[in-house]
Amino acid sequence: MTSTITAQDLTPEAFAPFGEVLDASGTAEKFINQGRCARHHDRAKLDFTDGQAGISLFKSELAEMPYRLELLERHPLGSQAFIPMSQSRFLVTVAPDAGGVPGAVQAFIARAGQGVNLHRNVWHGVLCPLDGAGLYAVVDRIGAGSNLEEHWFDAPMTVTD
Amino acid sequence: MTSTITAQDLTPEAFAPFGEVLDASGTAEKFINQGRCARHHDRAKLDFTDGQAGISLFKSELAEMPYRLELLERHPLGSQAFIPMSQSRFLVTVAPDAGGVPGAVQAFIARAGQGVNLHRNVWHGVLCPLDGAGLYAVVDRIGAGSNLEEHWFDAPMTVTD
């Protein structure tokens, strides 16, 4: 039997165990450019064991709901932020660690205007844009060495919205 | 008399003296996620004298063309990347340094799907979204100390497209 996970709205509180929501909600720390621009300051915990932060561009095919989740991965050496470059939604699947493998999977749908920063070594699914351009800026670790661990599930799960 | 500057298309070659264009053009360094996603790897030269990279969100009012350019600024302690979170255009004004003040100003219009990374200490105008959500992720230096120098022109310039 395929287990089914219902995706939740992405909120900072619900996502806190896994990382930060990157959006312009709440009160800005300051206003710049003669008051024309709000700066929501330093919203992501960037965390790299070595190497340094870099900016890459990801261009992905769109995914469809219900989504068939077969795989989670994690990056032991650094955090990873996904910033959508269109006003569009994407599916974020994550899990706590349970002795070296993913524990109970949770799913979130980021709405237009939201990105995420995944903390270092958090289990997460691959990039799943649901609409829009499929174009993302990714801020993650640039450095040598293996920074990818994958876990394939014995039985795929179904994620619904 | 007000001097007039005509904005050019934003290309990596024309922008090279000032920074990098962040887009998914050219050949991706690798394909991930079972071939569904192209990774254009490490596209920005992040450069901080101290402190560290952080991600902030800017939410700006839109600007209008022709644009009245009164001010350039620079950040002596770090590079600054602007990543639009909508498929939209923005105006980028920059200038080489000429003995501590801006030299000849150049203007570029970033098209949908393009961001920029400004090298450390490059003179540039404030964020000028021309359409879209006015929402940007900004990757710049998080740290103590003064990191802003402004130059107000005696006579404003007009930037046209």
Interface residues (C-beta under 8 A of the other chain):
Chain A: L22 D23 A24 A28 I32 N33 R36 C37 A38 R39 H40 H41 D42 R43 A44 L46 Q52 A53 G54 I55 S56 L57 F58 K59 S60 E61 A81 I83 P84 M85 S86 Q87 G113 G115 N117 V126 L127 G132 A133 L135 A137 V138 V139 I142
Chain B: L22 D23 A24 A28 I32 N33 R36 C37 A38 R39 H40 H41 D42 R43 A44 L46 Q52 A53 G54 I55 S56 L57 F58 K59 S60 E61 A81 I83 P84 M85 S86 Q87 G113 G115 N117 V126 L127 G132 A133 L135 A137 V138 V139 I142
